[in-house]
Amino acid sequence: MSGLRLPKLPDRTPVKLTILLLPGLHQRLADYAAKYAKAYGVEEPVTELVPAMLASFLDNDRHFMRRRAD
């Protein structure tokens, strides 16, 4: 295993979303993308990793998942 919390991304059809990021967050995402590339041998742009990171975050938020089911 790679040791990263985010598994290798499956094949997907991208959906475009435009957001603004603070420079520090952008740098941390770029650093994560570099670690991802080293771990999996596949370079994925930050724009491809962010949706999977958000999905993982929401899927692991128990409070959100309980409230969503209500």
C-alpha positions as CSV (number, residue, x, y, z in Angstrom):
1,M,0.0,0.0,0.0
2,S,1.0,3.6,-0.5
3,G,0.3,4.9,3.0
4,L,-2.0,7.6,1.5
5,R,-5.6,7.8,2.8
6,L,-6.9,8.4,-0.8
7,P,-6.8,5.2,-2.9
8,K,-5.9,5.3,-6.6
9,L,-8.6,7.1,-8.5
10,P,-10.9,4.9,-10.6
11,D,-11.8,5.8,-14.2
12,R,-14.2,8.7,-14.2
13,T,-15.8,11.4,-16.3
14,P,-14.7,14.8,-15.0
15,V,-17.2,17.5,-14.0
16,K,-15.9,21.0,-14.3
17,L,-16.1,23.2,-11.1
18,T,-14.4,26.6,-10.7
19,I,-13.3,27.6,-7.3
20,L,-10.8,30.1,-5.7
21,L,-8.2,28.8,-3.3
22,L,-5.9,30.6,-1.0
23,P,-2.2,30.2,-2.0
24,G,-1.4,28.0,1.0
25,L,-4.1,25.5,0.3
26,H,-3.1,25.4,-3.4
27,Q,0.5,24.6,-2.3
28,R,-0.7,21.8,0.0
29,L,-2.8,20.3,-2.8
30,A,0.2,20.5,-5.1
31,D,2.3,18.8,-2.5
32,Y,-0.3,16.0,-2.1
33,A,-0.4,15.5,-5.9
34,A,3.3,15.0,-5.9
35,K,3.1,12.4,-3.1
36,Y,0.2,10.7,-5.0
37,A,2.4,10.5,-8.1
38,K,5.3,9.0,-6.2
39,A,3.0,6.5,-4.4
40,Y,1.1,5.3,-7.5
41,G,3.4,6.2,-10.4
42,V,0.7,8.2,-12.1
43,E,0.6,12.0,-12.2
44,E,-2.9,13.3,-11.6
45,P,-3.5,17.0,-11.6
46,V,-4.9,18.6,-8.5
47,T,-8.2,19.2,-10.3
48,E,-8.6,15.4,-10.6
49,L,-7.7,14.7,-7.0
50,V,-9.9,17.3,-5.3
51,P,-13.2,15.7,-6.2
52,A,-12.0,12.3,-4.8
53,M,-10.7,14.0,-1.7
54,L,-14.0,15.7,-1.1
55,A,-16.0,12.5,-1.7
56,S,-13.7,10.7,0.8
57,F,-14.2,13.4,3.3
58,L,-18.0,13.4,3.0
59,D,-18.2,9.6,3.0
60,N,-16.3,9.5,6.3
61,D,-18.3,12.2,8.0
62,R,-20.6,10.1,10.1
63,H,-22.7,13.0,11.4
64,F,-23.3,14.2,7.8
65,M,-24.2,10.7,6.6
66,R,-26.7,10.2,9.5
67,R,-28.3,13.6,8.8
68,R,-28.3,13.0,5.1
69,A,-30.2,9.7,5.6
70,D,-32.9,11.5,7.6
